[in-house]
Amino acid sequence: MKTEHVVVDARDAQLPGDLAVPAPAAGLVIFAHGSDSSRHSPRNKYVADVLNRAGIATLLFDLLSPAEARDRRNVFDIPLLAERLTAAHEWAGRRPGLDSLAVGYFGASTGGAAALWSAGSGSDDVRAVVSRGGRVDLAGARLADVTAPTLLIVGELDTDVLGFNRDARRRLRCAEDLEIVADATHLFTEPGALERVAELARDWFRTHL
């Protein structure tokens, strides 16, 4: 499998990323990490590895520059994070070897809101969305505009976020599902919890990409 460090041109920022492309690739999943995280998130890297072994390419990249990340307002600026995710999608569409692949988004925490905001911004090019412990409520009115099949994954013990996801699910008009991982908290650190997240994401992307 080809893995390389890349720089995503997000127009107003140059953002480092890690691109892994199995051969052949059945699609591309772009990751949107949450607050206090980066492309080095061990949880997202684990999910990406599972997707790679299933023949799906992955792009993990930093949504903010180091200077931007130091401003706490930016890590909760969902329109800005969504804009960066959209820019990464456009960058992938210009890159040989990726330009023909169906694209999905995997968002965690605030990245889940960014993924849905971007997917609901008028493009039909996003084929599937998976949110892990996502603050999808922060996508607000954009939820009703999402057309991509969307899977919401939440830990059973992450009660506040579970409530946010149940409410957001009622506002989605696309094909959707909510999977609750038993005995799991927000970061899915419990034995077997992250493995379950990865399996659910893999199967969703296999179906819709």
Buried (B, 14 or more C-beta within 10 A) or exposed (E): EEEEEBEBBBEEBEBBBBBBBBEEBBBBBBBBBBBEBBBEBEBBBBBBEBBBEBBBBBBBBBBBBEEBBEEEEBBBBBBBBBBBBBBBBBBBBEBEBBEEBBBBBBBBBBBBBBBBBBBBBEBEEBBBBBBBBBBBBBBBEBBEBBBBBBBBBBBBBBEEBBEBBBEBBEBBEBEBEBBBBEEBBBBBEBEEBBBBBBBBBBEBBBEBB
